Amino acid sequence: MESGPAIFAAVAFGLFGAALLVWTGVRTAHRSPVAAGVSPATAAALTTLAGVVSLALGVWCLTRV
């Protein structure tokens, strides 16, 4: 019974992290702003970091199943 919430959290973190990384990559490749009012390098670095951390949390949740 306890593996259900862990799998759900892993999928949620994984989907969010992957989507954030893809979105950041596309915006950076088109030289579009990633975040309004922030330097492009800082915004890309922070969103990439958030995406990687989210993916890592998803993997961590799967290891707890």
Biopython code that builds the backbone (N, CA, C, O; Angstrom):
import numpy as np
from Bio.PDB.StructureBuilder import StructureBuilder

atoms = [
    (1, "MET", "N", (0.806, -1.194, 0.000)),
    (1, "MET", "CA", (0.000, 0.000, 0.000)),
    (1, "MET", "C", (0.850, 1.259, 0.000)),
    (1, "MET", "O", (0.435, 2.275, -0.559)),
    (2, "GLU", "N", (2.014, 1.222, 0.604)),
    (2, "GLU", "CA", (2.823, 2.428, 0.680)),
    (2, "GLU", "C", (3.591, 2.706, -0.604)),
    (2, "GLU", "O", (4.140, 3.797, -0.763)),
    (3, "SER", "N", (3.645, 1.748, -1.522)),
    (3, "SER", "CA", (4.389, 1.984, -2.754)),
    (3, "SER", "C", (3.596, 2.838, -3.729)),
    (3, "SER", "O", (4.191, 3.477, -4.597)),
    (4, "GLY", "N", (2.280, 2.871, -3.617)),
    (4, "GLY", "CA", (1.451, 3.676, -4.512)),
    (4, "GLY", "C", (1.792, 5.163, -4.468)),
    (4, "GLY", "O", (2.046, 5.760, -5.514)),
    (5, "PRO", "N", (1.803, 5.779, -3.278)),
    (5, "PRO", "CA", (2.160, 7.193, -3.213)),
    (5, "PRO", "C", (3.597, 7.470, -3.663)),
    (5, "PRO", "O", (3.865, 8.515, -4.257)),
    (6, "ALA", "N", (4.514, 6.555, -3.388)),
    (6, "ALA", "CA", (5.904, 6.765, -3.811)),
    (6, "ALA", "C", (6.014, 6.731, -5.327)),
    (6, "ALA", "O", (6.751, 7.520, -5.917)),
    (7, "ILE", "N", (5.285, 5.821, -5.956)),
    (7, "ILE", "CA", (5.308, 5.756, -7.419)),
    (7, "ILE", "C", (4.660, 6.997, -8.010)),
    (7, "ILE", "O", (5.163, 7.552, -8.987)),
    (8, "PHE", "N", (3.542, 7.440, -7.427)),
    (8, "PHE", "CA", (2.886, 8.648, -7.909)),
    (8, "PHE", "C", (3.808, 9.860, -7.789)),
    (8, "PHE", "O", (3.912, 10.652, -8.726)),
    (9, "ALA", "N", (4.474, 10.011, -6.652)),
    (9, "ALA", "CA", (5.388, 11.133, -6.459)),
    (9, "ALA", "C", (6.559, 11.056, -7.429)),
    (9, "ALA", "O", (6.992, 12.078, -7.961)),
    (10, "ALA", "N", (7.073, 9.854, -7.664)),
    (10, "ALA", "CA", (8.186, 9.694, -8.598)),
    (10, "ALA", "C", (7.786, 10.096, -10.006)),
    (10, "ALA", "O", (8.543, 10.771, -10.704)),
    (11, "VAL", "N", (6.600, 9.685, -10.423)),
    (11, "VAL", "CA", (6.126, 10.046, -11.764)),
    (11, "VAL", "C", (5.898, 11.550, -11.863)),
    (11, "VAL", "O", (6.250, 12.168, -12.867)),
    (12, "ALA", "N", (5.311, 12.137, -10.827)),
    (12, "ALA", "CA", (5.060, 13.580, -10.844)),
    (12, "ALA", "C", (6.373, 14.362, -10.904)),
    (12, "ALA", "O", (6.511, 15.279, -11.713)),
    (13, "PHE", "N", (7.331, 14.004, -10.056)),
    (13, "PHE", "CA", (8.624, 14.685, -10.084)),
    (13, "PHE", "C", (9.328, 14.471, -11.418)),
    (13, "PHE", "O", (9.903, 15.405, -11.975)),
    (14, "GLY", "N", (9.284, 13.249, -11.930)),
    (14, "GLY", "CA", (9.952, 12.948, -13.187)),
    (14, "GLY", "C", (9.362, 13.703, -14.363)),
    (14, "GLY", "O", (10.097, 14.260, -15.179)),
    (15, "LEU", "N", (8.041, 13.726, -14.453)),
    (15, "LEU", "CA", (7.403, 14.459, -15.543)),
    (15, "LEU", "C", (7.679, 15.955, -15.453)),
    (15, "LEU", "O", (7.963, 16.600, -16.463)),
    (16, "PHE", "N", (7.596, 16.503, -14.253)),
    (16, "PHE", "CA", (7.867, 17.932, -14.093)),
    (16, "PHE", "C", (9.308, 18.264, -14.451)),
    (16, "PHE", "O", (9.566, 19.231, -15.167)),
    (17, "GLY", "N", (10.248, 17.464, -13.955)),
    (17, "GLY", "CA", (11.659, 17.718, -14.241)),
    (17, "GLY", "C", (11.983, 17.603, -15.713)),
    (17, "GLY", "O", (12.699, 18.439, -16.265)),
    (18, "ALA", "N", (11.453, 16.562, -16.358)),
    (18, "ALA", "CA", (11.707, 16.385, -17.789)),
    (18, "ALA", "C", (11.085, 17.514, -18.603)),
    (18, "ALA", "O", (11.715, 18.035, -19.523)),
    (19, "ALA", "N", (9.860, 17.892, -18.272)),
    (19, "ALA", "CA", (9.205, 18.979, -18.995)),
    (19, "ALA", "C", (9.948, 20.302, -18.795)),
    (19, "ALA", "O", (10.094, 21.079, -19.738)),
    (20, "LEU", "N", (10.408, 20.554, -17.594)),
    (20, "LEU", "CA", (11.141, 21.786, -17.323)),
    (20, "LEU", "C", (12.458, 21.825, -18.093)),
    (20, "LEU", "O", (12.835, 22.870, -18.623)),
    (21, "LEU", "N", (13.157, 20.697, -18.159)),
    (21, "LEU", "CA", (14.414, 20.652, -18.910)),
    (21, "LEU", "C", (14.175, 20.826, -20.405)),
    (21, "LEU", "O", (14.928, 21.533, -21.074)),
    (22, "VAL", "N", (13.136, 20.188, -20.936)),
    (22, "VAL", "CA", (12.833, 20.341, -22.368)),
    (22, "VAL", "C", (12.434, 21.776, -22.668)),
    (22, "VAL", "O", (12.906, 22.358, -23.644)),
    (23, "TRP", "N", (11.574, 22.350, -21.844)),
    (23, "TRP", "CA", (11.123, 23.724, -22.054)),
    (23, "TRP", "C", (12.297, 24.701, -21.996)),
    (23, "TRP", "O", (12.401, 25.604, -22.827)),
    (24, "THR", "N", (13.169, 24.519, -21.026)),
    (24, "THR", "CA", (14.338, 25.394, -20.908)),
    (24, "THR", "C", (15.249, 25.245, -22.119)),
    (24, "THR", "O", (15.758, 26.237, -22.640)),
    (25, "GLY", "N", (15.457, 24.018, -22.566)),
    (25, "GLY", "CA", (16.301, 23.790, -23.730)),
    (25, "GLY", "C", (15.749, 24.428, -24.990)),
    (25, "GLY", "O", (16.495, 25.018, -25.771)),
    (26, "VAL", "N", (14.447, 24.312, -25.190)),
    (26, "VAL", "CA", (13.828, 24.907, -26.381)),
    (26, "VAL", "C", (13.900, 26.424, -26.317)),
    (26, "VAL", "O", (14.239, 27.074, -27.307)),
    (27, "ARG", "N", (13.583, 26.992, -25.160)),
    (27, "ARG", "CA", (13.638, 28.457, -25.024)),
    (27, "ARG", "C", (15.065, 28.972, -25.221)),
    (27, "ARG", "O", (15.271, 30.014, -25.842)),
    (28, "THR", "N", (16.043, 28.246, -24.696)),
    (28, "THR", "CA", (17.435, 28.668, -24.835)),
    (28, "THR", "C", (17.898, 28.527, -26.284)),
    (28, "THR", "O", (18.616, 29.390, -26.789)),
    (29, "ALA", "N", (17.496, 27.453, -26.953)),
    (29, "ALA", "CA", (17.894, 27.242, -28.345)),
    (29, "ALA", "C", (17.320, 28.316, -29.269)),
    (29, "ALA", "O", (17.961, 28.702, -30.247)),
    (30, "HIS", "N", (16.122, 28.796, -28.962)),
    (30, "HIS", "CA", (15.511, 29.854, -29.774)),
    (30, "HIS", "C", (15.902, 31.249, -29.311)),
    (30, "HIS", "O", (15.423, 32.250, -29.844)),
    (31, "ARG", "N", (16.760, 31.303, -28.331)),
    (31, "ARG", "CA", (17.210, 32.579, -27.737)),
    (31, "ARG", "C", (16.038, 33.425, -27.228)),
    (31, "ARG", "O", (16.062, 34.653, -27.304)),
    (32, "SER", "N", (15.028, 32.749, -26.717)),
    (32, "SER", "CA", (13.891, 33.415, -26.094)),
    (32, "SER", "C", (14.151, 33.513, -24.599)),
    (32, "SER", "O", (14.897, 32.700, -24.053)),
    (33, "PRO", "N", (13.553, 34.490, -23.927)),
    (33, "PRO", "CA", (13.773, 34.591, -22.482)),
    (33, "PRO", "C", (13.160, 33.412, -21.737)),
    (33, "PRO", "O", (12.042, 32.990, -22.028)),
    (34, "VAL", "N", (13.900, 32.897, -20.786)),
    (34, "VAL", "CA", (13.419, 31.786, -19.970)),
    (34, "VAL", "C", (12.550, 32.319, -18.837)),
    (34, "VAL", "O", (11.547, 31.701, -18.477)),
    (35, "ALA", "N", (12.926, 33.448, -18.283)),
    (35, "ALA", "CA", (12.150, 34.101, -17.224)),
    (35, "ALA", "C", (12.190, 35.605, -17.451)),
    (35, "ALA", "O", (13.209, 36.146, -17.881)),
    (36, "ALA", "N", (11.109, 36.263, -17.169)),
    (36, "ALA", "CA", (11.024, 37.704, -17.392)),
    (36, "ALA", "C", (11.796, 38.462, -16.324)),
    (36, "ALA", "O", (11.661, 38.181, -15.133)),
    (37, "GLY", "N", (12.595, 39.414, -16.748)),
    (37, "GLY", "CA", (13.303, 40.272, -15.827)),
    (37, "GLY", "C", (14.565, 39.697, -15.218)),
    (37, "GLY", "O", (15.118, 40.282, -14.287)),
    (38, "VAL", "N", (15.032, 38.570, -15.718)),
    (38, "VAL", "CA", (16.229, 37.921, -15.182)),
    (38, "VAL", "C", (17.202, 37.742, -16.336)),
    (38, "VAL", "O", (16.785, 37.552, -17.479)),
    (39, "SER", "N", (18.492, 37.802, -16.044)),
    (39, "SER", "CA", (19.462, 37.594, -17.105)),
    (39, "SER", "C", (19.310, 36.183, -17.680)),
    (39, "SER", "O", (19.039, 35.242, -16.934)),
    (40, "PRO", "N", (19.480, 36.027, -18.988)),
    (40, "PRO", "CA", (19.258, 34.711, -19.613)),
    (40, "PRO", "C", (20.132, 33.604, -19.039)),
    (40, "PRO", "O", (19.665, 32.475, -18.886)),
    (41, "ALA", "N", (21.378, 33.899, -18.721)),
    (41, "ALA", "CA", (22.268, 32.868, -18.183)),
    (41, "ALA", "C", (21.806, 32.410, -16.800)),
    (41, "ALA", "O", (21.814, 31.214, -16.509)),
    (42, "THR", "N", (21.411, 33.339, -15.962)),
    (42, "THR", "CA", (20.945, 32.992, -14.621)),
    (42, "THR", "C", (19.649, 32.195, -14.676)),
    (42, "THR", "O", (19.495, 31.201, -13.967)),
    (43, "ALA", "N", (18.723, 32.631, -15.514)),
    (43, "ALA", "CA", (17.442, 31.936, -15.627)),
    (43, "ALA", "C", (17.638, 30.518, -16.150)),
    (43, "ALA", "O", (17.034, 29.577, -15.636)),
    (44, "ALA", "N", (18.476, 30.362, -17.165)),
    (44, "ALA", "CA", (18.708, 29.024, -17.719)),
    (44, "ALA", "C", (19.391, 28.122, -16.693)),
    (44, "ALA", "O", (19.050, 26.945, -16.572)),
    (45, "ALA", "N", (20.342, 28.668, -15.965)),
    (45, "ALA", "CA", (21.047, 27.857, -14.973)),
    (45, "ALA", "C", (20.122, 27.422, -13.844)),
    (45, "ALA", "O", (20.150, 26.262, -13.433)),
    (46, "LEU", "N", (19.311, 28.332, -13.344)),
    (46, "LEU", "CA", (18.418, 27.994, -12.234)),
    (46, "LEU", "C", (17.312, 27.026, -12.645)),
    (46, "LEU", "O", (16.970, 26.120, -11.885)),
    (47, "THR", "N", (16.747, 27.210, -13.844)),
    (47, "THR", "CA", (15.703, 26.288, -14.271)),
    (47, "THR", "C", (16.282, 24.911, -14.596)),
    (47, "THR", "O", (15.625, 23.895, -14.368)),
    (48, "THR", "N", (17.490, 24.869, -15.119)),
    (48, "THR", "CA", (18.144, 23.583, -15.355)),
    (48, "THR", "C", (18.411, 22.881, -14.031)),
    (48, "THR", "O", (18.191, 21.676, -13.903)),
    (49, "LEU", "N", (18.880, 23.629, -13.059)),
    (49, "LEU", "CA", (19.121, 23.057, -11.730)),
    (49, "LEU", "C", (17.821, 22.523, -11.124)),
    (49, "LEU", "O", (17.805, 21.436, -10.547)),
    (50, "ALA", "N", (16.740, 23.280, -11.254)),
    (50, "ALA", "CA", (15.452, 22.832, -10.714)),
    (50, "ALA", "C", (14.971, 21.570, -11.423)),
    (50, "ALA", "O", (14.412, 20.680, -10.783)),
    (51, "GLY", "N", (15.178, 21.482, -12.727)),
    (51, "GLY", "CA", (14.789, 20.288, -13.467)),
    (51, "GLY", "C", (15.580, 19.066, -13.054)),
    (51, "GLY", "O", (15.018, 17.982, -12.893)),
    (52, "VAL", "N", (16.885, 19.234, -12.881)),
    (52, "VAL", "CA", (17.738, 18.117, -12.476)),
    (52, "VAL", "C", (17.396, 17.668, -11.053)),
    (52, "VAL", "O", (17.353, 16.469, -10.777)),
    (53, "VAL", "N", (17.156, 18.604, -10.165)),
    (53, "VAL", "CA", (16.783, 18.259, -8.789)),
    (53, "VAL", "C", (15.448, 17.511, -8.773)),
    (53, "VAL", "O", (15.278, 16.548, -8.025)),
    (54, "SER", "N", (14.513, 17.956, -9.593)),
    (54, "SER", "CA", (13.224, 17.267, -9.658)),
    (54, "SER", "C", (13.375, 15.846, -10.183)),
    (54, "SER", "O", (12.759, 14.923, -9.649)),
    (55, "LEU", "N", (14.176, 15.658, -11.210)),
    (55, "LEU", "CA", (14.426, 14.308, -11.710)),
    (55, "LEU", "C", (15.113, 13.449, -10.652)),
    (55, "LEU", "O", (14.782, 12.273, -10.496)),
    (56, "ALA", "N", (16.055, 14.024, -9.934)),
    (56, "ALA", "CA", (16.747, 13.278, -8.881)),
    (56, "ALA", "C", (15.774, 12.871, -7.768)),
    (56, "ALA", "O", (15.873, 11.766, -7.236)),
    (57, "LEU", "N", (14.849, 13.746, -7.419)),
    (57, "LEU", "CA", (13.837, 13.400, -6.412)),
    (57, "LEU", "C", (12.934, 12.269, -6.905)),
    (57, "LEU", "O", (12.536, 11.402, -6.126)),
    (58, "GLY", "N", (12.616, 12.282, -8.191)),
    (58, "GLY", "CA", (11.820, 11.200, -8.749)),
    (58, "GLY", "C", (12.536, 9.869, -8.678)),
    (58, "GLY", "O", (11.931, 8.850, -8.345)),
    (59, "VAL", "N", (13.815, 9.870, -8.989)),
    (59, "VAL", "CA", (14.613, 8.643, -8.889)),
    (59, "VAL", "C", (14.718, 8.200, -7.438)),
    (59, "VAL", "O", (14.616, 7.010, -7.139)),
    (60, "TRP", "N", (14.919, 9.142, -6.548)),
    (60, "TRP", "CA", (15.003, 8.813, -5.125)),
    (60, "TRP", "C", (13.705, 8.175, -4.629)),
    (60, "TRP", "O", (13.729, 7.206, -3.869)),
    (61, "CYS", "N", (12.565, 8.733, -5.069)),
    (61, "CYS", "CA", (11.280, 8.144, -4.676)),
    (61, "CYS", "C", (11.150, 6.710, -5.187)),
    (61, "CYS", "O", (10.607, 5.852, -4.492)),
    (62, "LEU", "N", (11.638, 6.450, -6.381)),
    (62, "LEU", "CA", (11.550, 5.094, -6.915)),
    (62, "LEU", "C", (12.446, 4.120, -6.160)),
    (62, "LEU", "O", (12.136, 2.932, -6.076)),
    (63, "THR", "N", (13.551, 4.611, -5.610)),
    (63, "THR", "CA", (14.420, 3.721, -4.849)),
    (63, "THR", "C", (13.800, 3.353, -3.493)),
    (63, "THR", "O", (14.234, 2.389, -2.863)),
    (64, "ARG", "N", (12.810, 4.093, -3.046)),
    (64, "ARG", "CA", (12.148, 3.850, -1.766)),
    (64, "ARG", "C", (10.979, 2.894, -1.880)),
    (64, "ARG", "O", (10.359, 2.560, -0.870)),
    (65, "VAL", "N", (10.660, 2.444, -3.090)),
    (65, "VAL", "CA", (9.504, 1.560, -3.298)),
    (65, "VAL", "C", (9.811, 0.194, -2.758)),
    (65, "VAL", "O", (8.970, -0.702, -2.832)),
]
sb = StructureBuilder()
sb.init_structure("model")
sb.init_model(0)
sb.init_chain("A")
sb.init_seg("    ")
for serial, (resi, resn, name, xyz) in enumerate(atoms, 1):
    if name == "N":
        sb.init_residue(resn, " ", resi, " ")
    sb.init_atom(name, np.array(xyz, "f"), 0.0, 1.0, " ", f" {name:<3s}", serial, name[0])
structure = sb.get_structure()
